[in-house]
Amino acid sequence: MKTGLGMEFFVDYSHLLPGHPKCGVLHGHTARVIVELYGDIGPDGMIMDFKDMENKSWDTLSQIDHKDLNQKFDRPTSENIANWVFSELRKTLPVTRVQFYEGQGKWCIVEA
């Protein structure tokens, strides 16, 4: 049996995708980001304290929240953003999955 934790976050950002017929002009999104991890339950009955998970997640997500992502990425697509979030989170958390929703009804998933 596996036990996991998940947390949901929201980040606002702007970007444009040069040459794209719809996204080629500067526009914004509110992204929903779901961070998931699995681990062993420790003696305290937890895999990790949710507050610790939240703080470590925000350390990464704050780098893209309310930012122009063209300043951070050559091509700020959902795929590139989600992969960056996953890679950065893995430096401090045993993340196994990140779901990145670009608005409603569109998302990218990165899994270990």
Summary of the structure (lengths in Angstrom):
residues: 112
radius of gyration: 15.1
end to end distance: 18.0
largest distance: 54.3
contacts: 303
relative contact order: 0.22
helix: 24%
strand: 35%
